[in-house]
Amino acid sequence: MEQKIEEMTKLLLKLEQEIKETKESLHSINKSIDKYDKYAFLNVS
């Protein structure tokens, strides 16, 4: 049982890290899109 809890804890920590990295990359993608949108908007008007 102790072993299982240990494994679960490690798994959760790993997942947490992956989620954090995913959020960070999504955030930078969003920033790029924002820049592109502003650029596209300036081009149109």
Contact map, one row per residue, 1 for C-alpha under 8 A:
111110000000000000000000000000000000000000000
111111000000000000000000000000000000000000000
111111100000000000000000000000000000000000000
111111110000000000000000000000000000000000000
111111111000000000000000000000000000000000000
011111111100000000000000000000000000000000000
001111111110000000000000000000000000000000000
000111111111000000000000000000000000000000000
000011111111100000000000000000000000000000000
000001111111110000000000000000000000000000000
000000111111111000000000000000000000000000000
000000011111111100000000000000000000000000000
000000001111111110000000000000000000000000000
000000000111111111000000000000000000000000000
000000000011111111100000000000000000000000000
000000000001111111110000000000000000000000000
000000000000111111111000000000000000000000000
000000000000011111111100000000000000000000000
000000000000001111111110000000000000000000000
000000000000000111111111000000000000000000000
000000000000000011111111100000000000000000000
000000000000000001111111110000000000000000000
000000000000000000111111111000000000000000000
000000000000000000011111111100000000000000000
000000000000000000001111111110000000000000000
000000000000000000000111111111000000000000000
000000000000000000000011111111100000000000000
000000000000000000000001111111110000000000000
000000000000000000000000111111111000000000000
000000000000000000000000011111111100000000000
000000000000000000000000001111111110000000000
000000000000000000000000000111111111000000000
000000000000000000000000000011111111100000000
000000000000000000000000000001111111110000000
000000000000000000000000000000111111111000000
000000000000000000000000000000011111111100000
000000000000000000000000000000001111111110000
000000000000000000000000000000000111111111000
000000000000000000000000000000000011111111100
000000000000000000000000000000000001111111110
000000000000000000000000000000000000111111111
000000000000000000000000000000000000011111111
000000000000000000000000000000000000001111111
000000000000000000000000000000000000000111111
000000000000000000000000000000000000000011111
